[in-house]
Amino acid sequence: MMFKTILTKNYEMKKSFIFLACILLAGPSLLAQKDGQITLFPWASLNYNPGAAGEQNNTLCFTVFFRQQYLGIKEPAQSSSDGKTSYNDVSIRDMNVNIEFYSRKIRGAFALSIKNDKAAYFNNIDLKLGYAYKLNLGPGKLGIGLQLGMINQSLDFTKLKPNEEGDPLLLGKDESYLNMDFHFGLHYKTERWYAGVSALQLLGNKAIGISGEDNVKPVRTFYAMGGYIWTLPWNPSWNIEPSAIIRTDFGTMNFDLMAIARYNGILWGGVSYRLQDAVSIVLGAQPFYNSNNNYLKGLEMGLAYSFTTNKLGYITRGSSGDIEFVIRYCFDIYRQEVFSGYGSSRSIYKNQY
């Protein structure tokens, strides 16, 4: 049984599913599988570029994202016998966890990314495992990264309400499929700026199908992203940090622009714009940035609220916006200093990781 058959079964259901398809295509498109959009993208470099693994140069780094897109948007469900129409919540919910391990011994970083996104009746689980080789180049480091990705997508038939009792196309069990693909990226970072290019879903419609029939193939997508840190000459307590990301599959193109002001490395806030989709307010803090405690200073939190600017924000029962949270915790593992040797000779082992 194919997902696309549901969209064309009968005229009565067509309006409902056209509405649903618009939501799916406006977000992390699930019928033509693409990567989701993250407002706080400077904190999500790893999601778009495998070469960004270990960019914080910390031994361990954990990043957690939660995003709910198109808050309050609803899709008409089956009408009741008294003529009243019920509505199903079809907003998009994403949860993403990134774990990075950086070590000079392995000349780079290993990274694990786990993502779960739910859009209407679809549920995706995306797993990525990769390595980025770090090459000292000029004033910064070049990350050369490769990831193996596996994505499982399922459709919950129990939430589909047929207009005709006993519709055989809507009485099946849940459907799912599992695909495997690869991702590649180059990411260069210095103390003042960073830039990167990457290609995700390299195999595209030739992605390796592991299980399931009529697999929805991923879309090969290319990214370019970068950012800069400008310290105000007349007030070094303030940094202005513009950044941008461009995404394209050479059929469509989209981009995000962001600018934040950061005070003393602790508090930051600003605005973001996504082409034909949203305008966002972003703010956050790294409360222990100036702390001498190695296990506290790497904690950072951020929040973004987006106002929907596309047509989904203006329709009846439309979107009231998007909300997004990010928490990042990075730290180094230090060994205690060890003195050894003979006579006046000694060796100090510190931060060997």
SULFENDA-V249080 format. One record per residue. N is the residue number from 1. SS is DSSP state (helix for helix, strand for strand, loop for the rest). OMEGA is omega as a letter, one per 30 degrees, with the letter a starting at -180 (NA if undefined). Layout:
BEGIN
n = <N:N>
ss = <SS:SS>
omega = <OMEGA:OMEGA>
END
This chain:
BEGIN
n = <1:2:3:4:5:6:7:8:9:10:11:12:13:14:15:16:17:18:19:20:21:22:23:24:25:26:27:28:29:30:31:32:33:34:35:36:37:38:39:40:41:42:43:44:45:46:47:48:49:50:51:52:53:54:55:56:57:58:59:60:61:62:63:64:65:66:67:68:69:70:71:72:73:74:75:76:77:78:79:80:81:82:83:84:85:86:87:88:89:90:91:92:93:94:95:96:97:98:99:100:101:102:103:104:105:106:107:108:109:110:111:112:113:114:115:116:117:118:119:120:121:122:123:124:125:126:127:128:129:130:131:132:133:134:135:136:137:138:139:140:141:142:143:144:145:146:147:148:149:150:151:152:153:154:155:156:157:158:159:160:161:162:163:164:165:166:167:168:169:170:171:172:173:174:175:176:177:178:179:180:181:182:183:184:185:186:187:188:189:190:191:192:193:194:195:196:197:198:199:200:201:202:203:204:205:206:207:208:209:210:211:212:213:214:215:216:217:218:219:220:221:222:223:224:225:226:227:228:229:230:231:232:233:234:235:236:237:238:239:240:241:242:243:244:245:246:247:248:249:250:251:252:253:254:255:256:257:258:259:260:261:262:263:264:265:266:267:268:269:270:271:272:273:274:275:276:277:278:279:280:281:282:283:284:285:286:287:288:289:290:291:292:293:294:295:296:297:298:299:300:301:302:303:304:305:306:307:308:309:310:311:312:313:314:315:316:317:318:319:320:321:322:323:324:325:326:327:328:329:330:331:332:333:334:335:336:337:338:339:340:341:342:343:344:345:346:347:348:349:350:351:352:353>
ss = <loop:loop:helix:helix:helix:helix:helix:loop:loop:loop:helix:helix:helix:helix:helix:helix:helix:helix:helix:helix:helix:helix:helix:helix:helix:helix:loop:loop:loop:loop:loop:loop:strand:loop:loop:loop:loop:loop:loop:loop:helix:helix:helix:loop:helix:helix:helix:helix:loop:helix:helix:helix:loop:loop:loop:loop:loop:loop:loop:strand:strand:strand:strand:strand:strand:strand:strand:strand:strand:loop:loop:loop:loop:strand:strand:strand:strand:strand:strand:loop:loop:loop:loop:loop:strand:strand:strand:strand:strand:loop:loop:strand:strand:strand:strand:strand:strand:strand:strand:strand:strand:strand:strand:loop:loop:loop:loop:strand:strand:strand:strand:strand:strand:strand:strand:strand:strand:strand:strand:loop:loop:strand:strand:strand:strand:strand:strand:strand:strand:strand:strand:strand:strand:strand:strand:strand:strand:loop:loop:strand:strand:strand:strand:strand:strand:strand:strand:strand:strand:strand:strand:strand:strand:strand:strand:loop:helix:helix:helix:loop:loop:loop:loop:loop:loop:loop:loop:helix:helix:helix:loop:loop:loop:loop:strand:strand:strand:strand:strand:strand:strand:strand:strand:strand:strand:strand:strand:strand:strand:loop:loop:loop:strand:strand:strand:strand:strand:strand:strand:strand:loop:loop:loop:helix:helix:helix:loop:strand:strand:strand:strand:loop:loop:loop:loop:loop:loop:strand:loop:loop:strand:strand:strand:strand:strand:strand:strand:strand:loop:strand:strand:loop:loop:loop:loop:loop:loop:strand:strand:strand:strand:strand:strand:strand:strand:strand:strand:strand:loop:loop:loop:loop:strand:strand:strand:strand:strand:strand:strand:strand:strand:strand:strand:loop:loop:loop:strand:strand:strand:strand:strand:strand:strand:strand:loop:loop:loop:strand:strand:strand:strand:strand:strand:strand:strand:loop:loop:loop:loop:loop:loop:loop:loop:loop:loop:loop:loop:loop:strand:strand:strand:strand:strand:strand:strand:strand:strand:strand:loop:loop:helix:helix:helix:loop:loop:loop:loop:loop:loop:loop:loop:strand:strand:strand:strand:strand:strand:strand:strand:strand:strand:loop:loop:loop:loop:loop:loop:loop:loop:loop:loop:loop:loop:loop:loop:loop:loop:loop:loop:loop:loop:loop:loop>
omega = <a:l:a:l:a:a:a:a:a:a:a:a:a:a:a:a:l:l:l:a:l:l:a:a:l:l:l:a:a:l:l:a:l:l:a:l:l:a:a:a:l:l:a:a:a:a:a:a:l:l:a:l:l:a:l:a:l:a:l:l:l:l:a:l:l:a:l:a:a:l:l:a:a:l:a:l:a:l:l:a:a:l:a:a:l:a:l:l:a:l:a:l:l:l:a:l:l:l:a:l:a:l:l:a:l:l:l:a:l:a:l:l:l:a:l:l:a:l:a:a:a:l:a:l:a:a:l:l:a:l:l:l:a:a:l:a:a:a:a:a:l:l:l:a:l:l:l:a:l:a:l:l:l:l:a:a:a:a:l:a:a:l:l:l:l:l:a:a:a:l:a:l:l:l:l:l:a:l:l:a:a:l:a:l:l:a:a:a:l:l:a:a:l:l:a:l:a:l:l:a:a:a:l:a:l:l:a:l:a:l:l:a:l:a:l:a:l:l:l:a:a:a:l:a:l:a:a:l:a:l:a:a:a:l:a:l:a:l:l:a:l:l:a:l:l:l:l:l:a:l:l:l:l:l:l:l:l:l:l:l:a:a:l:a:a:a:l:l:a:a:l:l:l:a:l:a:a:l:a:l:a:l:a:a:l:a:a:a:a:a:l:a:a:a:l:a:a:l:l:a:l:a:l:l:a:l:a:a:l:a:l:l:a:a:l:a:a:a:l:l:l:l:a:l:l:l:l:l:a:l:l:l:a:l:l:l:a:l:a:l:a:l:a:a:l:l:l:l:a:a:a:l:NA>
END
